[in-house]
């Protein structure tokens, strides 16, 4: 009986259907899409896709924005200048500061950069300025605010980009969160309450911005971003050099204690970037600041 | 028993082997092509229709019935780019954009870069209902009906009509014409009214008139037949001659729709059988109805307000130049307005922060004329230091304590969403106005 069943199944298996010879292997990546001849697309292909394997997405695609949020796309005329700025103020400084030179960004530059013209409006009155997704995509907002020489926009935008890229660095090189916890463990704010902080209270907590108080990962990314984008004398004056406190001014004393913690974290980050990431972050900062001029 | 099983399996084998693989080519296909091919064919047909018109498409875009009409011209090019002209904001956002005809759940048209459509999408905190991602609803060679992709409930519509040779230039000629409808255009007179007069000059009805530039609506307030205040927010459309109400509106028994601009008198006039409806500026409000005067300075509103001069980022720009200049000449940069201050026995006062560091308190008693105005009746002075000189404030005192009083209107100038702002307009000299926000 068993033999009979097995024989029948084999026969069925052999004889089942005949059309498989029509299925042919095909390239699943080409999908028959014709390469664009548009000069902007050609530029982005040459400068980003061919060099860094990165696609600059400047045409609006709603899947990059959550369904309950709003945003608008960039003005076409601003895409190339902002793309050039990305090369100048993000890629080039890393190329100079990385031990491995250009191959660092060849490997770690995000696979996708999404450009949006507006901020992302969250529907609750707040806005989002940037997003880093799983180490592969960074969303750059407010492109429509860009104009040549608008250094405030450039500084703020690249603060966001360097913040988001710090998360990508962290995801690839596993920053030791514990070392920040040892410095500021009890100073982080409870969920959702960071927006009630101001610069002074953030400094007293040992962080460079209110947002940095929200979680150790954000503290790390904000520190990295501010180290890179703040002129060193300004960073020193705001975040490191102690104030002369009047007698009884406990807030002032707290800020100075916070500054000591910022100094410790600063040292930790410089060391981490040097030894673990292979990037001289102070050289990176100098190159970034040079790129603004 | 074993033999019976054998027979069953042999029969099963025969049935399966003869019936399982029917000859596919004997089944008549429902469609001639595969799904992907049919979708691509439909999308390419849509593109063919959008690209075809030599003179592109014209659109009278009224995202929802609550807002006015924006005239837009769009030409879809074969290479995936667009040419756009509109009458919104002098065409500042009539920018080139790429477009995409693709499919997500349904076939869609997406304007992929920032244009006037995106500008309108952003207006009023995305409240205008405009769209830049559309679903194809009905596609004909001379008319295309699209619906919003993202509207959650009722999806707004947009209709593309095949344009003629002059439509583009006609729309471009409308650019900037809404300046002349804008409040305060070409005049120093503050109040704007609509007056409806019979052929013999008798006033049949009157009310206040104002224009919302971004929503492209007119707001008319008038006294209803029951003595109530009627507020009409009316969508408008620009014309070369003036403007039209999108739908006719009845005010005081008169139906009005089309207005023609008269440059000489800076008025808009509608003439229906000799009955003239005129939108004009004057020194008096079109309707004496300022209900904010009732609650201004009470616990129901706010009891503490601040005015900053133009040296501050908190300066509110509806303040008139005359008031600003007088304040600057008087030597103060900040003026607090406190009502019922419990710290000082419930008194109300103006607190001037003088540029020399002195503080001057001008105490008053509030008098409200219901639904009309508020008057500050002067009752005393206090200074810090005691010997502070306040002689430079004489003209400002005369203005603030003018017995004719102040109209109070709520505005949207405050930088803080939970703190309201108000404009106070001197009833005798409306060119003196100052704007404050609540604290």
Interface residues (C-beta under 8 A of the other chain):
Chain A: X1 X4 X5 X8 X11 X12 X15 X16 X17 X18 X19 X38 X58 X59 X60 X62 X70 X72 X73 X74 X75 X76 X77 X79 X117 X118 X121 X125 X144
Chain B: X2 X5 X6 X9 X10 X12 X13 X16 X17 X20 X21 X24 X79 X80 X95 X96 X97 X98 X100 X110 X111 X112 X113 X114 X118 X121 X122 X125 X126 X132 X133 X149 X150 X417
